[in-house]
Amino acid sequence: MMRSMFSGVSGLRAHQTMMDVVGNNIANVNTAGFKASQVTFQEALSQTVRGASGSSAAGRGGTNPIQLGLGVIVASVDGVFTQGATQVTGRSTDLAVQGDGFFIVTQNPADQTYTRAGAFNFDEDGYLVNPDGLKVQGWVPNAVGVIDTNTTVADITLPIGQVIDPTPTTTASIGGNLSADAPVATQSVTTIGVYDSEGRAHQLQVTFTKTATNAWDAAGLLDGVTTIDMNGAGAGTVAAVTFSPTGQLTSGNITPTAIAIAGANTMTVVLDLTGSSPLVQFGGASTAAAFTQNGEAIGSLRNFAIGGDGSVTGQFSNGATKVLARVAIATFNNPTGLTRQGNSNFSQTVNSGQPIIGTAGTGNRGTLIAGAVEMSNVDLAREFTSMIIAQRGFQANSRIITTSDEMLNELVNLKR
């Protein structure tokens, strides 16, 4: 049989493989996170009919080798890991990587897979999962509430009914103006809500009473019934508040005696009169008011947002925010060495290298875009061109076989 016929067969097989790759790329043109592949051909082994020879002392020159090629083989089918376009979905759990990183998803910690497809959602147990139920990996707070990104990754979860502990009030800020024009015995009253160690709300009322020029007394009342010892020495129930002739406070902040609260820790609320909006005394109307305090009631999780660094920040009913988890991102020295596992997932191989796990926004991992997914990086113009090349290559190799067959037919007909 003629060598050309077998070369033609190898060409058919190689271009059929090329067409298979092109077809798979085009089929996944709208697959989120899909990475296209490309085929590389290489020459098959050659049969040496005559080896090369060097020049001889008799003046004869050297000769080149005579080799006959035996066709073509597929050298590699490599992934193309260029960035795909970002498609906005509006779903807060969808994530797109703008960079070289991969999400880590797994069914068990010993078998991690990697993906660029970021169509995630929370399941009934609060785990962040992909459409196949594989759990997204990252870091969650430890026993003391700190997220340590130097530890082993774990399943990201937002437990149903998660709450944030209440914060007792320790400081309340009072500012504004106490009227210098007010006659003695004039009162200015302000009230603000504060919280005890169990997160229960109380009303703290502060009454300023003018006692002399540039001098006022501050009296405190909790929930309208409990008189507060405002001078902190147990000798009286009011604290002296004095001003300079230029209207500036000279007596400083007020630290009352600790207040006993039934069922909770004793409560001491420092009245900050010297903050960013200090209490002053000028002519005109009295506008003194308590405007901020640092306590919070218990809060339940209402919403969440995922930042560009992968931080999952919870928004609670009491207005507080807290970082509840952080999405981990992996990179590889040779991403084309990854093995495709189907479902847009990859697994590491000996040639991909070990995953280098870290946070988004560091190294070449890229940043995350919430509410969006990365689309396929298939270039249709390129694929249609490759399709034409594969078709013409297949057609040309088929002509090799038919022509070789005609030559063999002529050989057979010689005996007639």
C-alpha positions as CSV (number, residue, x, y, z in Angstrom):
1,M,0.0,0.0,0.0
2,M,1.2,3.5,-0.7
3,R,2.5,5.7,2.1
4,S,0.5,8.7,0.7
5,M,-2.8,6.8,1.5
6,F,-1.9,6.5,5.1
7,S,-0.7,10.1,5.2
8,G,-4.1,11.1,3.9
9,V,-5.8,9.0,6.5
10,S,-3.8,10.7,9.3
11,G,-4.7,14.1,7.8
12,L,-8.4,13.2,7.8
13,R,-8.2,12.2,11.5
14,A,-6.3,15.3,12.5
15,H,-8.7,17.7,10.7
16,Q,-11.7,15.7,12.1
17,T,-10.2,16.4,15.6
18,M,-9.8,20.1,14.6
19,M,-13.5,20.2,13.5
20,D,-14.5,18.5,16.8
21,V,-12.8,21.2,18.8
22,V,-14.3,24.0,16.6
23,G,-17.7,22.5,17.0
24,N,-17.4,22.3,20.8
25,N,-16.2,25.9,20.9
26,I,-19.2,27.1,18.8
27,A,-21.6,25.0,20.8
28,N,-20.5,26.8,24.0
29,V,-20.5,30.3,22.6
30,N,-23.0,31.3,25.3
31,T,-21.8,29.1,28.2
32,A,-20.8,31.2,31.2
33,G,-17.2,30.8,32.2
34,F,-16.4,28.6,29.2
35,K,-12.8,28.8,27.8
36,A,-12.2,27.9,24.2
37,S,-9.7,25.4,22.9
38,Q,-7.4,25.3,20.0
39,V,-5.6,22.5,18.1
40,T,-2.0,22.3,17.2
41,F,-0.7,19.8,14.6
42,Q,2.7,18.4,14.2
43,E,4.5,16.2,11.7
44,A,4.4,12.5,12.3
45,L,7.5,10.3,12.2
46,S,9.4,10.2,8.9
47,Q,10.9,7.0,7.3
48,T,14.5,7.5,6.4
49,V,15.3,5.9,3.1
50,R,18.9,7.1,3.1
51,G,20.9,8.7,5.8
52,A,23.1,11.8,5.4
53,S,26.8,11.4,4.5
54,G,29.7,13.7,4.9
55,S,32.3,14.6,2.3
56,S,35.1,12.1,1.7
57,A,38.8,12.6,1.3
58,A,38.5,11.5,-2.4
59,G,36.8,14.8,-3.1
60,R,33.3,13.5,-3.0
61,G,30.8,15.9,-1.4
62,G,28.3,15.1,1.3
63,T,24.7,14.1,0.7
64,N,21.5,15.0,2.4
65,P,19.2,12.4,4.0
66,I,16.2,11.1,2.1
67,Q,13.2,10.9,4.4
68,L,9.6,10.3,3.6
69,G,6.9,11.7,5.9
70,L,4.2,9.5,7.4
71,G,1.5,12.1,7.9
72,V,0.3,14.4,10.7
73,I,-0.7,14.0,14.3
74,V,-2.5,16.2,16.8
75,A,0.3,17.7,19.0
76,S,-2.1,19.3,21.6
77,V,-5.5,20.7,22.3
78,D,-4.9,23.7,24.5
79,G,-7.3,25.9,26.4
80,V,-7.4,29.6,25.6
81,F,-7.7,31.4,28.9
82,T,-8.3,34.9,27.7
83,Q,-10.8,37.1,29.5
84,G,-14.4,36.7,28.5
85,A,-17.0,39.5,28.3
86,T,-18.9,40.5,31.5
87,Q,-22.6,40.1,31.4
88,V,-24.7,41.9,34.0
89,T,-27.3,39.7,35.6
90,G,-28.5,41.8,38.6
91,R,-28.4,38.8,40.9
92,S,-26.3,39.7,44.0
93,T,-24.9,36.2,44.3
94,D,-23.5,36.1,40.7
95,L,-19.8,36.8,40.5
96,A,-17.4,37.4,37.6
97,V,-13.6,37.4,37.9
98,Q,-11.8,40.2,36.1
99,G,-8.3,38.7,36.0
100,D,-6.6,35.3,36.0
101,G,-8.2,33.7,39.0
102,F,-10.6,30.8,39.5
103,F,-13.4,30.2,42.0
104,I,-12.9,27.1,44.2
105,V,-15.9,24.8,44.4
106,T,-16.1,21.4,46.1
107,Q,-18.3,18.6,47.3
108,N,-15.7,17.6,49.9
109,P,-12.6,19.4,51.1
110,A,-10.3,16.7,49.7
111,D,-11.5,17.1,46.1
112,Q,-11.4,20.7,45.0
113,T,-12.3,21.9,41.5
114,Y,-12.0,25.2,39.9
115,T,-14.2,27.3,37.7
116,R,-14.7,30.7,36.1
117,A,-18.5,30.3,36.0
118,G,-19.8,32.4,38.8
119,A,-23.5,31.8,38.7
120,F,-23.9,31.1,42.4
121,N,-26.8,31.1,44.9
122,F,-27.5,30.2,48.5
123,D,-29.1,26.8,49.2
124,E,-31.6,26.0,52.0
125,D,-28.9,25.6,54.5
126,G,-27.3,28.9,53.7
127,Y,-24.3,27.5,51.7
128,L,-23.1,29.4,48.6
129,V,-23.2,26.9,45.8
130,N,-23.0,26.6,42.0
131,P,-25.8,25.2,39.8
132,D,-24.4,21.6,40.5
133,G,-24.6,22.1,44.3
134,L,-20.8,22.3,44.7
135,K,-20.0,24.6,47.6
136,V,-18.0,27.8,47.0
137,Q,-14.9,28.0,49.2
138,G,-13.5,30.9,51.1
139,W,-13.0,32.0,54.7
140,V,-15.5,32.5,57.5
141,P,-15.0,34.2,60.9
142,N,-13.2,32.1,63.5
143,A,-14.3,31.7,67.2
144,V,-13.5,35.3,68.0
145,G,-15.2,36.7,64.9
146,V,-12.0,37.4,62.8
147,I,-11.6,36.3,59.2
148,D,-8.1,34.9,58.8
149,T,-7.2,34.5,55.1
150,N,-4.0,32.6,56.1
151,T,-6.0,29.5,57.2
152,T,-7.4,26.7,55.1
153,V,-10.5,27.5,53.0
154,A,-13.9,26.3,54.0
155,D,-17.5,26.3,52.8
156,I,-19.0,29.8,52.6
157,T,-22.3,30.0,54.5
158,L,-24.7,32.6,55.7
159,P,-26.8,30.8,58.4
160,I,-30.5,31.4,58.3
161,G,-31.6,33.7,61.1
162,Q,-28.1,35.0,61.7
163,V,-28.0,37.9,64.2
164,I,-25.5,40.4,65.4
165,D,-25.0,40.9,69.1
166,P,-26.3,44.1,70.7
167,T,-23.8,46.7,71.7
168,P,-24.4,48.6,75.0
169,T,-24.3,52.4,74.8
170,T,-21.2,53.9,76.4
171,T,-21.2,57.3,74.9
172,A,-23.8,59.8,73.8
173,S,-22.9,63.0,72.1
174,I,-24.6,66.3,72.9
175,G,-24.0,69.5,71.0
176,G,-25.7,72.7,70.0
177,N,-26.2,75.9,71.8
178,L,-27.4,76.8,75.3
179,S,-28.7,80.4,75.1
180,A,-26.6,83.0,76.8
181,D,-29.7,85.2,76.8
182,A,-31.7,82.8,78.8
183,P,-32.7,83.9,82.4
184,V,-31.7,81.9,85.4
185,A,-33.8,78.8,86.0
186,T,-34.4,78.3,82.2
187,Q,-34.4,74.7,81.2
188,S,-33.3,73.0,78.0
189,V,-34.3,69.3,77.7
190,T,-33.0,66.6,75.2
191,T,-33.8,62.9,75.0
192,I,-32.0,60.1,73.2
193,G,-32.5,56.3,73.0
194,V,-29.7,54.2,74.5
195,Y,-29.2,50.4,74.9
196,D,-28.2,48.2,77.8
197,S,-26.0,45.0,77.6
198,E,-29.0,42.9,76.5
199,G,-29.9,45.2,73.7
200,R,-33.0,46.6,75.4
201,A,-33.8,50.3,74.5
202,H,-34.0,53.0,77.2
203,Q,-34.7,56.7,77.0
204,L,-32.0,58.9,78.5
205,Q,-33.2,62.4,79.3
206,V,-30.8,65.2,80.0
207,T,-32.1,68.5,81.4
208,F,-29.9,71.6,81.5
209,T,-30.9,74.3,84.0
210,K,-29.3,77.7,84.0
211,T,-28.0,78.6,87.5
212,A,-25.9,81.7,86.8
213,T,-24.1,83.6,84.1
214,N,-22.1,81.1,82.1
215,A,-23.2,78.3,84.4
216,W,-25.7,75.4,84.0
217,D,-26.6,72.2,85.9
218,A,-27.1,68.9,84.0
219,A,-29.6,66.4,85.5
220,G,-30.2,62.9,84.1
221,L,-33.3,60.7,84.1
222,L,-33.5,57.1,82.6
223,D,-36.9,56.0,81.3
224,G,-38.6,58.9,83.1
225,V,-38.2,57.2,86.5
226,T,-34.6,56.6,87.4
227,T,-32.6,59.6,88.6
228,I,-29.0,59.5,87.5
229,D,-26.1,60.7,89.7
230,M,-24.5,63.0,87.1
231,N,-21.5,64.1,89.0
232,G,-20.1,60.6,89.6
233,A,-19.2,61.2,93.2
234,G,-22.5,60.1,94.8
235,A,-22.9,63.5,96.5
236,G,-25.6,64.9,94.2
237,T,-27.7,64.3,91.1
238,V,-26.5,67.1,88.9
239,A,-23.3,68.0,87.1
240,A,-22.0,71.5,86.7
241,V,-21.6,72.8,83.1
242,T,-19.7,76.0,82.7
243,F,-18.7,78.2,79.8
244,S,-16.0,80.9,79.2
245,P,-17.0,84.5,78.4
246,T,-16.4,83.6,74.8
247,G,-19.1,80.8,74.9
248,Q,-16.7,77.8,74.9
249,L,-17.2,74.9,77.3
250,T,-14.8,74.8,80.2
251,S,-16.2,72.0,82.4
252,G,-15.6,69.1,80.0
253,N,-17.5,65.9,79.5
254,I,-19.9,64.4,82.0
255,T,-19.3,60.9,83.4
256,P,-22.3,59.8,85.5
257,T,-22.3,57.1,88.1
258,A,-23.1,53.6,86.8
259,I,-26.8,52.9,86.4
260,A,-28.2,49.6,87.7
261,I,-30.4,47.9,85.1
262,A,-32.5,44.9,86.1
263,G,-31.3,41.7,84.4
264,A,-28.4,43.5,82.6
265,N,-25.0,44.9,83.4
266,T,-24.7,48.3,85.1
267,M,-24.7,51.0,82.5
268,T,-22.5,54.1,82.3
269,V,-23.1,56.5,79.5
270,V,-20.5,59.2,79.1
271,L,-22.0,62.5,77.8
272,D,-19.6,63.8,75.2
273,L,-20.0,67.6,75.1
274,T,-16.7,68.3,73.4
275,G,-17.0,66.2,70.2
276,S,-17.1,67.3,66.5
277,S,-20.2,69.4,67.3
278,P,-19.4,70.6,70.9
279,L,-21.9,72.2,73.3
280,V,-21.5,76.0,73.3
281,Q,-23.2,79.1,74.8
282,F,-24.0,82.0,72.6
283,G,-26.9,84.4,72.3
284,G,-30.1,83.3,70.5
285,A,-32.2,80.3,71.0
286,S,-31.2,77.1,72.8
287,T,-30.7,74.2,70.4
288,A,-28.8,71.8,72.6
289,A,-29.6,68.2,71.6
290,A,-28.3,64.7,71.9
291,F,-27.6,63.5,68.3
292,T,-25.6,60.3,68.4
293,Q,-24.9,57.3,70.6
294,N,-22.7,54.2,70.1
295,G,-25.1,51.5,71.2
296,E,-27.1,49.1,69.0
297,A,-29.9,46.7,69.5
298,I,-29.8,43.1,68.4
299,G,-29.8,42.9,64.6
300,S,-31.0,40.2,62.2
301,L,-29.5,39.7,58.8
302,R,-31.6,41.6,56.2
303,N,-29.3,41.7,53.1
304,F,-25.7,41.2,52.0
305,A,-23.3,42.5,49.4
306,I,-20.2,41.1,47.8
307,G,-17.3,43.5,47.3
308,G,-14.5,43.5,44.7
309,D,-12.2,41.8,47.2
310,G,-14.6,38.9,47.8
311,S,-15.9,40.2,51.1
312,V,-19.4,39.2,51.9
313,T,-20.8,42.0,54.0
314,G,-24.0,41.5,55.9
315,Q,-26.5,44.3,56.5
316,F,-28.5,44.0,59.7
317,S,-31.8,45.3,60.8
318,N,-30.2,47.6,63.4
319,G,-28.2,49.4,60.7
320,A,-24.9,47.6,61.5
321,T,-22.7,45.9,58.9
322,K,-20.4,43.0,59.4
323,V,-18.1,41.0,57.1
324,L,-19.5,37.5,57.2
325,A,-17.2,35.7,54.8
326,R,-14.6,36.2,52.0
327,V,-14.5,34.4,48.7
328,A,-11.2,32.6,47.9
329,I,-9.6,32.8,44.5
330,A,-7.0,30.4,43.1
331,T,-4.4,30.9,40.3
332,F,-2.1,28.4,38.6
333,N,1.3,28.8,37.0
334,N,0.1,26.9,33.9
335,P,-3.7,27.2,33.6
336,T,-3.6,25.4,30.2
337,G,-2.5,22.3,32.1
338,L,-5.8,22.0,33.9
339,T,-8.1,19.1,33.1
340,R,-11.7,19.9,32.1
341,Q,-14.2,18.1,34.3
342,G,-17.3,19.2,32.5
343,N,-19.9,21.6,33.9
344,S,-17.3,24.4,33.3
345,N,-15.1,22.9,36.0
346,F,-11.4,22.2,36.0
347,S,-9.1,20.1,38.2
348,Q,-5.4,20.5,38.7
349,T,-2.8,18.2,37.1
350,V,0.9,17.7,37.6
351,N,1.5,20.1,34.7
352,S,-0.8,22.9,36.0
353,G,1.0,23.3,39.2
354,Q,-0.5,23.6,42.7
355,P,-3.3,26.2,43.2
356,I,-2.0,29.4,44.7
357,I,-4.9,30.5,46.9
358,G,-5.5,34.0,48.0
359,T,-7.9,36.9,48.0
360,A,-9.3,38.8,45.0
361,G,-7.4,42.0,44.3
362,T,-4.0,40.5,45.2
363,G,-1.4,39.2,42.7
364,N,-2.8,38.4,39.3
365,R,-6.0,36.9,40.7
366,G,-8.1,39.9,39.6
367,T,-11.1,41.5,41.2
368,L,-14.7,40.3,41.5
369,I,-17.7,42.0,39.9
370,A,-20.9,41.2,41.8
371,G,-24.2,40.9,39.9
372,A,-22.5,39.7,36.8
373,V,-21.0,36.6,35.2
374,E,-18.2,36.1,32.7
375,M,-19.4,34.9,29.4
376,S,-17.6,32.5,27.0
377,N,-14.4,33.7,25.4
378,V,-15.2,32.0,22.1
379,D,-14.5,34.3,19.1
380,L,-17.0,33.3,16.4
381,A,-15.1,35.0,13.6
382,R,-12.0,33.0,14.5
383,E,-14.0,29.8,14.9
384,F,-15.8,30.1,11.5
385,T,-12.4,30.7,9.9
386,S,-11.0,27.6,11.6
387,M,-14.1,25.7,10.4
388,I,-13.2,26.6,6.8
389,I,-9.6,25.6,7.3
390,A,-10.6,22.3,8.8
391,Q,-13.1,21.6,6.0
392,R,-10.5,22.4,3.3
393,G,-7.8,20.4,5.1
394,F,-10.2,17.4,5.3
395,Q,-11.2,17.8,1.7
396,A,-7.5,18.0,0.5
397,N,-6.6,14.9,2.5
398,S,-9.5,13.0,1.1
399,R,-8.2,13.8,-2.4
400,I,-4.9,12.2,-1.4
401,I,-6.7,9.0,-0.7
402,T,-8.7,9.0,-3.9
403,T,-5.7,9.8,-6.0
404,S,-3.7,7.1,-4.4
405,D,-6.5,4.7,-5.0
406,E,-6.6,5.6,-8.7
407,M,-2.8,5.0,-8.9
408,L,-3.2,1.6,-7.3
409,N,-6.0,0.9,-9.8
410,E,-3.7,1.7,-12.7
411,L,-1.2,-0.7,-11.2
412,V,-3.7,-3.5,-11.0
413,N,-4.8,-2.9,-14.6
414,L,-1.3,-3.5,-15.9
415,K,-1.9,-7.3,-16.0
416,R,-4.7,-6.9,-18.6
